[in-house]
Amino acid sequence: MEPEKRSYPLVMAADYREGLYTVIYGMPNLPVSTGQEKSGGNGHNPSLLTFEGKTLEEIREVYDSSQEKYLDRSHLKVLILGESLTGREEWMKLLSRLREDPSVGEDIYVFQTEDIEKVMEQNGSMSSSLGEYILGIYENRPETERKKGISLRNVYGAMLESGEMIPLPEILADKGGIRILFTEEPADVSES
């Protein structure tokens, strides 16, 4: 399938409330990234796709029946889980579903947040997509200041070993941007 017939989300957020999953895909906002953004607009964020359903299969069916492009999750950089999802068995269903998808890599950074909608609203409002922005927070630092992220591989390992969710860094929507509360302290540079 040709690349132009695919959607490539860089960030995915998921939550479970009142018997419904919510999944939000954050697409790269190419006009903002390339400097071709036009002024005006209706306040709608075209770089977000939001779906709700009783099951993850239902969400996939809604996507497939309503979107012209094939959903290619091979470019995902970040997975954000709502706090109400991480405290239930539904997170295991979501992770099992992601693990079955060969296009989803295990090097994706995983976070939690209280409000996935508020965090995902930041996608497209920055100079890069939310996924690229979060990667920059982790990777665009000197080695001695770099924080160690929690990957999907780490979460899968904990899921198989103990059946429990490991502590995840938290993302907060904060005054027109985001902030990450890390679960680990930075490396001690005096021990090198």
Phi, psi and omega per residue, in radians:
M1 nan 2.371 -3.099
E2 -1.148 2.530 -3.129
P3 -0.989 -0.614 -3.100
E4 -1.254 -0.130 3.104
K5 -1.773 0.309 -3.130
R6 -2.170 2.654 2.952
S7 -1.822 2.345 -3.073
Y8 -2.090 1.452 3.092
P9 -1.170 2.490 3.077
L10 -1.751 -0.332 3.135
V11 -2.442 2.490 3.103
M12 -2.292 2.322 3.069
A13 -2.105 2.515 -3.131
A14 -2.486 2.528 3.072
D15 -2.590 2.941 3.136
Y16 -2.452 2.015 3.134
R17 -2.490 2.438 3.060
E18 0.878 0.742 3.062
G19 1.369 0.157 -3.135
L20 -2.226 2.389 2.941
Y21 -1.425 2.503 2.930
T22 -2.093 2.235 3.080
V23 -2.185 2.246 3.114
I24 -2.128 2.220 3.067
Y25 -1.807 2.294 3.072
G26 -1.809 1.966 3.141
M27 -1.576 2.698 3.038
P28 -1.115 2.399 3.104
N29 -1.645 1.522 -3.012
L30 -1.041 -0.701 3.103
P31 -1.043 -0.678 3.105
V32 -1.223 -0.783 -3.104
S33 -1.103 -0.606 -3.082
T34 -1.692 0.005 3.128
G35 1.347 0.337 -3.109
Q36 -1.845 0.356 -3.111
E37 -1.173 2.398 3.099
K38 -1.752 2.514 3.124
S39 -1.300 2.875 -3.104
G40 1.623 -2.750 3.139
G41 1.989 3.018 -3.042
N42 -1.909 0.179 -3.128
G43 1.463 -0.157 3.109
H44 -1.333 2.384 -3.130
N45 -1.699 1.755 -3.089
P46 -1.236 -0.152 -3.128
S47 -1.539 0.078 3.105
L48 -2.056 2.399 3.007
L49 -2.161 2.110 -3.074
T50 -2.033 2.337 -3.134
F51 -2.370 2.549 3.050
E52 -2.233 2.584 3.086
G53 -2.984 2.815 3.125
K54 -1.235 -0.497 3.124
T55 -2.320 2.846 3.079
L56 -1.189 -0.553 3.089
E57 -1.117 -0.702 3.120
E58 -1.101 -0.707 3.110
I59 -1.092 -0.751 3.117
R60 -1.089 -0.719 3.113
E61 -1.113 -0.697 3.111
V62 -1.128 -0.751 3.092
Y63 -1.024 -0.921 -3.072
D64 -1.055 -0.546 -3.100
S65 -1.600 -0.068 -3.084
S66 -2.181 -0.167 -3.083
Q67 -2.040 2.418 -3.088
E68 -1.325 -0.390 -3.067
K69 -1.841 2.581 3.083
Y70 -1.194 2.394 3.132
L71 -1.450 1.928 -3.140
D72 -1.921 1.819 -3.077
R73 -1.575 0.253 -3.108
S74 -1.248 -0.216 3.141
H75 -1.786 0.109 3.129
L76 -1.004 2.338 3.097
K77 -1.955 -0.494 -2.998
V78 -2.452 2.402 3.013
L79 -2.096 2.176 -3.139
I80 -2.016 2.144 -3.120
L81 -1.864 2.322 3.059
G82 -1.209 2.541 -3.111
E83 -1.059 -0.540 3.130
S84 -1.269 -0.349 3.066
L85 -1.397 -0.734 -3.055
T86 -1.189 -0.320 3.127
G87 -1.620 0.204 -3.090
R88 -2.301 2.980 3.097
E89 -1.258 -0.274 -3.134
E90 -1.084 -0.457 3.115
W91 -1.117 -0.583 3.112
M92 -1.174 -0.647 3.094
K93 -1.111 -0.768 3.128
L94 -1.089 -0.837 -3.115
L95 -1.143 -0.655 3.082
S96 -1.092 -0.715 3.129
R97 -1.126 -0.746 3.109
L98 -1.140 -0.671 -3.127
R99 -1.143 -0.552 3.121
E100 -1.281 -0.321 -3.092
D101 -1.522 1.908 -3.083
P102 -1.135 -0.287 -3.140
S103 -1.420 -0.258 -3.116
V104 -1.584 1.999 -3.139
G105 -1.335 2.848 -3.122
E106 -1.623 -0.047 -3.127
D107 -1.606 0.219 3.119
I108 -1.245 2.363 3.048
Y109 -1.299 2.441 -3.105
V110 -2.069 2.382 -3.119
F111 -2.372 2.967 2.969
Q112 -2.243 2.781 3.092
T113 -2.680 2.753 3.102
E114 -1.306 -0.600 -3.029
D115 -2.388 1.711 -3.082
I116 -1.123 -0.598 -3.121
E117 -1.100 -0.796 -3.112
K118 -1.103 -0.723 3.119
V119 -1.190 -0.789 -3.078
M120 -1.193 -0.393 3.064
E121 -1.044 -0.367 3.134
Q122 -1.302 -0.295 3.131
N123 -1.130 2.214 3.132
G124 1.558 -0.236 3.137
S125 -1.598 -0.106 3.137
M126 -1.818 3.115 3.137
S127 -1.248 -0.247 3.068
S128 -2.416 3.027 3.120
S129 -1.193 2.835 3.128
L130 -1.023 -0.710 3.114
G131 -1.061 -0.801 3.116
E132 -1.169 -0.671 -3.138
Y133 -1.086 -0.808 3.133
I134 -1.143 -0.720 3.063
L135 -0.994 -0.719 3.121
G136 -1.068 -0.693 3.109
I137 -1.038 -0.677 3.133
Y138 -1.394 -0.837 -2.884
E139 -1.671 -0.387 -3.092
N140 -1.623 0.929 3.115
R141 -2.378 2.681 3.029
P142 -1.032 2.608 -3.094
E143 -0.866 -0.688 -3.081
T144 -1.261 -0.319 -3.129
E145 -1.854 -0.067 -3.049
R146 -1.233 2.382 3.071
K147 -1.509 2.589 3.095
K148 -1.567 2.119 -3.127
G149 -1.489 2.873 3.030
I150 -1.728 2.111 -3.116
S151 -1.692 2.901 3.061
L152 -1.056 -0.589 3.080
R153 -1.049 -0.758 3.096
N154 -1.073 -0.722 -3.127
V155 -1.180 -0.757 3.086
Y156 -1.021 -0.778 -3.134
G157 -1.032 -0.783 3.120
A158 -1.157 -0.655 3.140
M159 -1.084 -0.760 -3.125
L160 -1.277 -0.645 -3.081
E161 -1.305 -0.858 -3.023
S162 -2.105 -0.244 -3.077
G163 1.303 0.244 -3.116
E164 -2.129 2.704 3.090
M165 -1.370 2.362 3.067
I166 -1.428 2.767 3.105
P167 -1.065 2.304 -3.104
L168 -1.962 2.596 2.983
P169 -1.066 2.597 -3.106
E170 -1.886 2.414 3.066
I171 -1.831 2.292 3.086
L172 -2.037 2.386 2.968
A173 -1.417 2.186 -2.955
D174 -2.473 1.864 3.032
K175 0.819 1.030 3.073
G176 1.364 0.241 3.120
G177 -2.692 -2.877 3.089
I178 -2.213 2.830 3.074
R179 -2.439 2.478 3.129
I180 -1.928 2.243 3.004
L181 -1.711 1.880 -3.054
F182 -1.324 2.639 3.139
T183 -1.551 -0.254 -3.131
E184 -2.138 2.676 3.049
E185 -1.354 2.686 3.087
P186 -1.117 2.727 3.133
A187 -1.060 2.483 3.115
D188 -1.392 1.960 -3.072
V189 -1.294 -0.326 -3.117
S190 -1.272 -0.233 -3.112
E191 -1.600 0.094 -3.105
S192 -1.421 nan nan
